[in-house]
Amino acid sequence: MMDVYAYLKAVHDRQPLVHHITNWVTIYDCAQAVKSLGASPVMAHAPEEAADMASLAAAVALNIGTLTDEVVEAMKLAAQAANRKGAPVVLDVCGAGATPYRDRKNIELLDETRIDVIKGNASEIARIAGRDVHTKGVDAGHVADDLQKIAMELAAERACVVAVTGPIDIVADAQRAISIANGHEMMTRVVGTGCMATSLIATFVGASPGNLLEAAAAALACYGIAGEIAAGKADGPASYKTLLLDELYRLSQLDAKSIATRARVSG
């Protein structure tokens, strides 16, 4: 069984700098989630500095939630700079399957840069994998096919790790799939929890680039643990978001045994 705590400790020890070009709707929450874990977020969207900032970072998080042509060009510059450095790049294919424009820009990023982790919900990942599915804005649509199979096939096609978020998260490469059962339904009631998940995946892979598969899975497990603890204290979505950020901070107070006991990870 993978050691989730070891990946969390690497984040706390290494405090990676994570460069974001991300969703304007949730940009503060993404920054605070990374900061709560003790890492360093930076949000630099201008094409004039995107490559320079990425060259300083341990990982790059890209999220096309509020995309424009200029933002996507900045993403390409940042990703290419990270590729040259050997820093992992995480792409949240937010809204793939909702409009042809989003689909096209996601494929451009995948074709013109090296993406190390593709992250999305079930319909977003299925769409990127070529399935005829639709996404409800940025909320998951129905996918009839086996998500683990889709994730592993896409991982093989793109030579990357694929993270599918949902009631059971799936993180896969071409040879192995890991399931994560941590999390809480309240996470679906708060805007930005998916974007924060992307930022945390980038943080974990930035701290442990030698094993992207397990680092990404550990990120979702730790995020889910924090979400479960927060749900036990929250009165509703607003208090839940605040408590979720607090519980991400408090993960540093949990020892290896506590994390191992709470983590529901298999594969």
N, C-alpha and C positions, 0 to 999 in steps of 0.2 A: 504493500500500500504506500502511496506517495506521502511524503512528509510535508504537509501543508505549512506547518510552523516554520520549517527551514526557509521557505520562500518568503514568508512574512518577516522573519528575522533579517533576511537579506535586504528587504526594503528599508527596515529600520536602521540597519548598519550602513548601507550605501547611500541612502537618501538621494536617489537618482533625480536628475533634472529631466523633466518630461515636457517637450515642446508640443503645444497644441495648435492646430488650426481646426476649430471646432464650431459647434452649433451656438449661434448667438443667443438662442432662447435659454440655454443652460450653462453658459460659459462660466459664470461664477461658481455654480454648484460643482462643476468638474474641477475647477481650480481648488476649491475648498476640500473636496474629497481627497485629492492627492496630498494637499497640505496636512489634512488630518492624520494621514499615515506617516507624516514626517518627511515626505519627499518634497521636491520643488517643482511647482508648475510654472510654465511661462506660456503666454498666449500671444503669439506674434503672427498676424495674418497678412501683413503687407508683403507683396512679392519682392519688394526691394530688400527685405531682410530675412525672408523665410529660410533661405539656404544657409545664411550665416548663423542664424539661431539654431537651426537643426544640427549644424556641425558641432555645436557645443553640448548637445543633449545626449542623454543615455538612451532615449527612445522618443519616437514621434507618434502622436495620436492625431489621426485625421477623422473628421466627422462631417459628412456632407449634409447635415440636417438643414442648414440655411445656405445652400450653395448658390454661387454665381460663377460665371466664367472666370472672373478675376480670382476668386477664392480657390477654384480648382487649379488654376495655373500656379498659385502660391503653394498649394499642396504638392504639385508635381516637383517644384523646385526644392521644397523641404524634404520630400521623400528621396529624391535623387541625391541630395547632400547626405542624408542619413545612410543611403545605400553605399555611397563612397566610403563613409566612415565605418560601416559595419554595424550601425545601431539599428535595432528592430523598429519596424514601422507597423502600426496598427491602423486598420481602416474600418470605421463603422459605416456600413453601407445603408445608412439611415434612409428609409423611404424607398429603397429599391423595390420595384414592382408597383409603385404608385403612379409614376409618370415616365414616359420615354426619355425625357431629359435626364432624370436621375439615373436611369439604367445606363444611358450612354456615357455619362460622366464617370460613373463607377467603373465601367469597362475601360475607359481611357486611363484611369489611374492604375488599374490592374495591368494593362498592357504596356504602359510607358514607364512604370516604376516597379521596384520589387516590394511587394507587400508581404510582410512576414506573418501577420495575423489578420484574417478577415473576420469581423464580428457583426452579427445582426440577429434579428429575431427569425422565427421559422420561415415566414414568407419572404423576407429580405434575402436570406441565404439561398432559399430555393430558387428565387428569381435570378440571382447571380450565377447559380448553377445551371441555368437554362430551362428551368421548369416554367410552365405556363400558369403562374399564380399571380395574385394581386395583393398589394398591401393597402390597408385601410389608413391612408395618410402615412403615419409612422407607426401605427399599431399593427400587430401581426394579423395576417389573413390566414385562412385555412390551408393547410398543406396535408394532402392525403398520403403522400409517400413517406417512407422511413427516413426520419431526419438524420439518424446516425449514418445511414448509407449515403445520403446526399452530402453530408459534411465530409465524409471520408473521400468520396469521389471528387468533390471540389478541391479538397486539400491535395489530392494527388495531381489533379489537373494544373493547379497553380503552384505546386511545390511550397505549400505554406501550412500554417495551422488555421483551422476554422473553429470559431466559437459561436454556438447557437444558443441564445438565451431564451428562457421560457420557464414553465413550471419545473422542469428538469433541464438544467443546462447541459449541453454537450460540447466538449472540446476535443477536436480530432485532428490527427494528421493522416497520412496515407495508410499507416500501419496500425494505429491505436486510437481508440475513442475512450474518453473519460466522461463519466456522468457525475453531475453535482446536484444533489437534492436539497441544498441549503437555500434559504430565502423565505420570503413571506408574501402573501397575496397583497399586502398593503403597498408593496413596492410598485405594483401596477397602478396605484391611485395617485402617485406623485410624478409630476412632470420632471424628467431629467434623470430618472434612475438608470435608464439604459445608457445614456450618455456618460454618466458617472462610471458605469461598469466598464466602458471602453477606456476611460482614463485610468482606472485601476489596473486593467489588463496591461496597458502600456507601462505603468509604474512597476508592476511585477516583472514583466519581461525585460525592462530596462535594468532592473537589479539582478536578474538571473538570465542573461541572454544565452547561456549554454544549454538551456532546456526550455524552449518556448512553450512546448505543449504543457508540461507540468506547471510552469510559472503562470500561464494563462488560467489553467484550472484552479490553481491555488488562489488566484485573485478573485475568481467568482465564488469560491468556497468561503473565503474570508469576508467578502462583501455580503454573502448570504447569511453568515453567522451574525454580522453586525445588524443586518436587517431583521433577523429573528429576535435578537435581544431588544432592539428598538421597538418592535411591535408590541412587546409585553408592557411597554411603558406609555405608549402613545394614545392620545384621545382621538386623533384624526390625521388627515394627510399633512397639515401644516406642522403640527408638533412632531409627526413621524419624521419628516425630513430633517428637522433640527436634531432629533435624537439619533437618526441614522449617522449623521456626521459626527456626533459625539461618540457613538459606539465604534466608528472607525478609528477614532483617536484612542479609545479605551482598549482596542485590540492589543496594544503594546503592553497592557497590564495582564494579559492572559498568558499562561505558560504553555509549554509544549503539550502537556497532558490535557489541558483544557481545550486547546484547539483540536487535538486529535479526537477527543470525546465528542465535540460538537460537529466536526466536519463529516458530512455524509457524501463521501467520494468513492466511486468505484470505477474500475477499468484500468 
